[in-house]
Amino acid sequence: MLSSWRDITFANPDFFWLLLIIPLMIVWYVFREKKFYGTIKITTTKSFSSSPIAVFRHSLIILRTVAVAALITALARPQTSLSWQDVTTEGIDIVIALDISGSMLAEDFSPNRLEASKQVAMDFISERPYDRIGLVIYAGESFTQCPLTTDHDVLLNLFDDIQNGMIEDGTAIGMGLATSVSRLKDSEAISKVAIVLTDGSNNRGSIPPVTAAEIAQEFGIRVYTVGVGSNGTARTPFKDQFGRTQYQNVPVRIDEKTLKEIAEITDGQYFRATNKNSLEDIYKEIDKLEKSKIEVTEYKKKSEKFWPFALVSVVLLLLEFLLRNLIFKGIV
């Protein structure tokens, strides 16, 4: 019962202005009481006892005001709605391959490249509720952190758990892309996309990046590559021999030539992100390029809820009429 009243709306909310009548009714009642019932000055009231009927005569104005309030609410037409959607989408399957190597801890992004990349990717996922999205992480090797799924809550939780050191260090771009391809190759989606994000050049793994790109092309997978890192040098943490965190400025070396070649082979696009804002713009651009075509049929069913208020109003007005003419006749 309560759930049906949870999201109540009013078809004619302007009728609530009529509630201003209620204070006027009360003022009129008080004025009428003073006018028709005189007062006398006495030294004591001990010899006077209040009749219950006389005392409860004021209940009539209460019944009347509540009845009027209920009637006005009924005129405002409270409603609840039941709605649902049938959603049809062309279908876009996306795998995000995220570099989690040690260099991703560089602090030319705030707070560092890895955390900034995670946050921007999570925002991107939140904006695409109808797509199946998966997550691959890579460093010296690669593995699937989350297969393709529409359960984005689970995916976002897994994104949040990503940190450097989960796998052996290094930068195996080819392996990261190859793992992404293995997740997308059997997909029946009309559009299959891999987003490969890195801040370095390939130095590990058994599959060269260009070979992985050629495999992606064979399966009709479009690859967007993103180079992450500012120009020049970046402040990067490292552990000294005593386990203390130290910092040094490390040159930014992104293999843009290979990343551009990967994108070109797969009919994708290469982007360069030098700060978090530009990384956000890149994901927005990818979002525009890979927009799902969604057909939505929406149904709404309105349920009128004014009858209980109308019934309360009628009952209270009838009760007031009976009390006035049977119980309090001659008093009011």
C-alpha positions as CSV (number, residue, x, y, z in Angstrom):
1,M,0.0,0.0,0.0
2,L,2.7,2.5,1.0
3,S,4.8,1.7,-2.2
4,S,1.8,2.7,-4.4
5,W,1.9,6.2,-2.8
6,R,5.7,6.6,-2.9
7,D,6.0,8.6,-6.1
8,I,2.7,10.5,-6.0
9,T,2.2,13.5,-8.3
10,F,-0.7,15.9,-8.8
11,A,-2.4,16.6,-12.1
12,N,-3.9,19.9,-10.9
13,P,-1.5,21.3,-8.2
14,D,-2.8,24.9,-8.6
15,F,-5.9,23.8,-6.6
16,F,-3.7,23.8,-3.5
17,W,-4.0,27.6,-3.5
18,L,-7.6,27.0,-2.2
19,L,-6.1,25.8,1.1
20,L,-5.9,29.6,1.9
21,I,-9.6,29.3,2.6
22,I,-9.0,27.2,5.7
23,P,-7.3,30.0,7.8
24,L,-10.2,32.3,6.7
25,M,-12.7,29.7,7.9
26,I,-11.0,29.5,11.3
27,V,-10.9,33.4,11.7
28,W,-14.6,33.6,10.7
29,Y,-15.4,30.8,13.3
30,V,-13.6,32.6,16.1
31,F,-15.2,35.9,15.2
32,R,-18.6,34.3,15.1
33,E,-18.1,32.7,18.5
34,K,-17.2,36.0,20.1
35,K,-20.2,37.8,18.4
36,F,-22.9,35.3,19.4
37,Y,-21.7,34.3,22.9
38,G,-21.5,37.2,25.3
39,T,-19.3,37.3,28.4
40,I,-20.0,38.2,32.0
41,K,-17.7,39.0,34.9
42,I,-17.9,36.7,37.9
43,T,-15.8,36.3,41.1
44,T,-15.6,32.5,40.8
45,T,-16.4,29.7,38.3
46,K,-16.8,27.0,40.9
47,S,-20.6,26.9,40.5
48,F,-20.3,26.5,36.8
49,S,-19.5,23.2,35.1
50,S,-18.8,22.8,31.4
51,S,-21.2,20.6,29.6
52,P,-19.3,18.0,27.5
53,I,-21.7,18.8,24.6
54,A,-20.8,22.5,24.8
55,V,-17.0,21.7,24.9
56,F,-17.1,19.3,22.0
57,R,-19.1,21.7,19.8
58,H,-15.7,23.0,18.6
59,S,-15.1,19.6,16.9
60,L,-17.5,20.8,14.2
61,I,-15.0,23.3,12.8
62,I,-12.2,20.7,12.9
63,L,-14.3,18.3,10.9
64,R,-15.2,21.0,8.4
65,T,-11.6,22.2,7.9
66,V,-10.3,18.6,7.4
67,A,-13.1,17.9,5.0
68,V,-12.3,21.0,3.0
69,A,-8.6,20.1,2.9
70,A,-9.4,16.6,1.8
71,L,-11.7,18.0,-0.9
72,I,-9.1,20.3,-2.2
73,T,-6.5,17.5,-2.3
74,A,-9.0,15.4,-4.3
75,L,-9.5,18.3,-6.8
76,A,-5.7,18.5,-7.2
77,R,-5.9,14.8,-8.5
78,P,-3.2,12.9,-6.8
79,Q,-1.8,10.2,-9.2
80,T,0.9,7.5,-9.2
81,S,2.4,6.3,-12.4
82,L,3.7,2.9,-13.5
83,S,6.2,3.1,-16.4
84,W,8.7,0.8,-18.1
85,Q,10.9,0.9,-21.2
86,D,11.6,-1.5,-24.0
87,V,15.2,-0.7,-25.1
88,T,16.7,-1.9,-28.3
89,T,20.3,-1.1,-29.1
90,E,22.5,-1.9,-32.0
91,G,25.1,-3.2,-29.6
92,I,28.6,-2.0,-29.0
93,D,31.1,-4.2,-27.1
94,I,34.1,-2.3,-25.6
95,V,37.2,-3.6,-23.9
96,I,39.4,-1.2,-22.0
97,A,43.0,-2.3,-21.8
98,L,44.7,-0.4,-19.0
99,D,48.5,-0.2,-18.5
100,I,49.3,-0.6,-14.8
101,S,53.1,-0.6,-15.0
102,G,55.2,1.3,-12.5
103,S,55.6,4.3,-14.7
104,M,51.8,4.8,-14.4
105,L,52.5,6.1,-10.9
106,A,54.1,9.3,-12.3
107,E,52.5,12.4,-10.9
108,D,52.2,14.6,-14.0
109,F,48.5,13.7,-13.7
110,S,46.6,14.2,-10.4
111,P,47.1,12.2,-8.2
112,N,49.0,10.1,-10.7
113,R,48.5,8.6,-14.2
114,L,47.0,5.4,-13.0
115,E,44.4,6.9,-10.7
116,A,43.5,9.6,-13.2
117,S,43.1,7.0,-16.0
118,K,40.9,4.8,-13.7
119,Q,38.6,7.7,-12.8
120,V,38.1,9.0,-16.3
121,A,37.5,5.4,-17.6
122,M,34.9,4.9,-14.8
123,D,33.1,8.1,-15.8
124,F,33.1,6.9,-19.4
125,I,31.6,3.6,-18.3
126,S,28.9,5.3,-16.3
127,E,27.8,7.3,-19.4
128,R,27.3,4.1,-21.5
129,P,24.7,2.0,-19.5
130,Y,23.6,-0.1,-22.5
131,D,27.0,-1.3,-23.7
132,R,28.8,-4.4,-22.7
133,I,32.2,-3.4,-21.4
134,G,35.1,-5.4,-20.3
135,L,38.5,-4.7,-18.6
136,V,42.0,-6.0,-19.4
137,I,45.0,-4.9,-17.3
138,Y,48.6,-5.3,-18.4
139,A,52.1,-4.6,-17.4
140,G,54.8,-7.2,-18.1
141,E,52.0,-9.6,-18.9
142,S,48.2,-9.2,-19.2
143,F,45.0,-10.8,-18.0
144,T,41.3,-10.1,-18.0
145,Q,40.1,-8.3,-14.9
146,C,36.5,-8.3,-16.0
147,P,34.9,-10.0,-19.1
148,L,32.3,-8.2,-21.2
149,T,29.3,-7.3,-19.0
150,T,26.4,-5.0,-18.7
151,D,26.7,-5.2,-14.9
152,H,28.5,-1.9,-14.6
153,D,28.4,-1.9,-10.8
154,V,30.6,-5.0,-10.7
155,L,32.9,-3.5,-13.4
156,L,33.3,-0.2,-11.6
157,N,34.2,-2.1,-8.3
158,L,36.8,-4.0,-10.2
159,F,38.2,-0.8,-11.7
160,D,38.4,0.7,-8.2
161,D,40.5,-2.3,-7.0
162,I,43.2,-1.9,-9.7
163,Q,46.6,-1.0,-8.5
164,N,50.2,-1.2,-9.6
165,G,52.0,-4.4,-8.5
166,M,49.1,-6.7,-9.3
167,I,51.2,-8.3,-12.0
168,E,54.9,-8.4,-13.1
169,D,56.2,-5.0,-14.1
170,G,56.9,-4.0,-17.7
171,T,54.9,-2.7,-20.7
172,A,53.5,-5.5,-22.9
173,I,51.2,-3.4,-25.1
174,G,50.9,-6.3,-27.7
175,M,49.8,-8.7,-25.0
176,G,47.3,-6.2,-23.6
177,L,45.8,-5.7,-27.0
178,A,45.8,-9.5,-27.8
179,T,44.0,-10.3,-24.6
180,S,41.4,-7.6,-25.5
181,V,41.0,-9.2,-29.0
182,S,40.4,-12.6,-27.4
183,R,37.5,-11.2,-25.4
184,L,36.0,-9.5,-28.4
185,K,36.6,-11.9,-31.3
186,D,33.5,-14.1,-30.6
187,S,31.2,-11.1,-29.9
188,E,28.1,-10.8,-32.1
189,A,27.9,-7.1,-31.5
190,I,27.7,-4.9,-34.6
191,S,30.6,-2.8,-33.4
192,K,33.6,-4.1,-31.4
193,V,36.0,-1.7,-29.9
194,A,39.3,-1.9,-27.9
195,I,40.7,1.2,-26.0
196,V,44.4,0.7,-25.3
197,L,45.9,3.1,-22.8
198,T,49.6,3.2,-22.1
199,D,52.4,5.7,-21.1
200,G,55.4,3.9,-22.6
201,S,56.6,1.6,-25.3
202,N,56.4,-2.1,-25.7
203,N,59.3,-3.9,-23.9
204,R,57.7,-7.2,-22.8
205,G,55.5,-9.9,-24.0
206,S,55.6,-12.5,-26.8
207,I,53.2,-10.7,-29.2
208,P,54.4,-7.5,-31.0
209,P,51.8,-4.7,-30.9
210,V,51.5,-4.5,-34.6
211,T,50.8,-8.2,-34.9
212,A,48.1,-7.9,-32.3
213,A,46.6,-5.0,-34.3
214,E,46.5,-7.2,-37.5
215,I,44.7,-9.9,-35.5
216,A,42.2,-7.2,-34.3
217,Q,41.7,-6.1,-37.9
218,E,40.9,-9.7,-38.9
219,F,38.1,-9.9,-36.4
220,G,36.7,-6.4,-37.3
221,I,37.8,-4.8,-34.0
222,R,38.5,-1.1,-34.1
223,V,41.3,0.0,-31.7
224,Y,41.6,3.5,-30.1
225,T,45.1,4.0,-28.7
226,V,45.8,6.6,-26.0
227,G,49.2,7.8,-25.0
228,V,49.3,9.1,-21.4
229,G,52.0,11.5,-20.2
230,S,53.1,15.1,-20.2
231,N,55.9,16.4,-22.3
232,G,59.5,16.4,-21.0
233,T,59.9,14.7,-17.6
234,A,57.5,13.5,-14.9
235,R,58.0,13.2,-11.2
236,T,57.9,9.5,-10.5
237,P,58.1,7.6,-7.2
238,F,60.5,4.7,-6.6
239,K,61.6,2.6,-3.6
240,D,65.2,2.9,-2.4
241,Q,67.3,0.1,-0.9
242,F,65.7,0.8,2.5
243,G,62.1,0.6,1.2
244,R,61.6,4.4,1.5
245,T,59.7,6.2,-1.2
246,Q,61.9,8.6,-3.2
247,Y,61.2,10.7,-6.3
248,Q,63.0,11.4,-9.5
249,N,62.2,13.1,-12.7
250,V,61.8,10.5,-15.4
251,P,61.7,11.3,-19.2
252,V,58.3,10.7,-20.8
253,R,58.8,8.2,-23.6
254,I,55.7,7.2,-25.5
255,D,56.0,5.1,-28.6
256,E,53.5,7.2,-30.5
257,K,54.6,5.8,-33.9
258,T,53.5,2.3,-32.9
259,L,50.3,3.5,-31.2
260,K,49.4,5.4,-34.4
261,E,50.1,2.4,-36.5
262,I,47.9,0.2,-34.4
263,A,45.0,2.7,-34.8
264,E,45.6,3.0,-38.5
265,I,45.6,-0.7,-39.1
266,T,42.3,-1.2,-37.3
267,D,40.6,1.9,-38.7
268,G,40.7,3.5,-35.2
269,Q,42.3,6.6,-33.9
270,Y,45.3,7.7,-31.8
271,F,45.0,10.3,-29.0
272,R,47.6,11.9,-26.8
273,A,46.7,12.9,-23.3
274,T,49.1,15.3,-21.5
275,N,46.8,15.9,-18.5
276,K,43.6,14.7,-16.9
277,N,41.4,17.2,-18.7
278,S,42.7,16.2,-22.1
279,L,42.2,12.5,-21.2
280,E,38.6,13.3,-20.3
281,D,38.2,15.0,-23.7
282,I,39.6,11.9,-25.4
283,Y,37.0,9.7,-23.8
284,K,34.3,12.1,-24.8
285,E,35.5,12.0,-28.4
286,I,35.5,8.2,-28.3
287,D,32.0,8.3,-26.8
288,K,30.8,10.4,-29.8
289,L,32.5,8.2,-32.3
290,E,31.1,5.0,-30.8
291,K,27.5,6.0,-30.0
292,S,24.9,3.3,-29.6
293,K,21.7,3.7,-31.6
294,I,19.0,3.1,-29.1
295,E,15.3,2.9,-29.8
296,V,13.2,3.4,-26.6
297,T,9.5,2.7,-26.4
298,E,8.2,4.1,-23.1
299,Y,4.9,3.1,-21.5
300,K,3.2,5.0,-18.7
301,K,0.1,4.1,-16.8
302,K,-1.5,6.7,-14.5
303,S,-3.4,5.6,-11.5
304,E,-5.8,8.1,-10.0
305,K,-5.6,8.4,-6.2
306,F,-8.2,11.2,-5.5
307,W,-11.0,8.8,-4.5
308,P,-9.9,8.2,-0.9
309,F,-9.6,12.0,-0.3
310,A,-13.0,12.6,-1.9
311,L,-14.6,9.9,0.3
312,V,-13.0,11.3,3.4
313,S,-14.3,14.7,2.6
314,V,-17.9,13.5,2.0
315,V,-17.9,11.4,5.2
316,L,-16.6,14.3,7.4
317,L,-19.1,16.8,5.9
318,L,-21.9,14.3,6.5
319,L,-20.7,13.7,10.0
320,E,-20.6,17.4,10.7
321,F,-24.1,17.9,9.3
322,L,-25.5,15.1,11.6
323,L,-23.7,16.4,14.7
324,R,-24.9,19.9,14.1
325,N,-28.5,19.0,13.6
326,L,-28.8,16.1,16.1
327,I,-26.3,16.5,18.9
328,F,-25.5,20.2,19.0
329,K,-28.8,21.6,17.8
330,G,-29.6,24.7,19.8
331,I,-25.9,25.1,20.9
332,V,-24.3,26.1,17.7
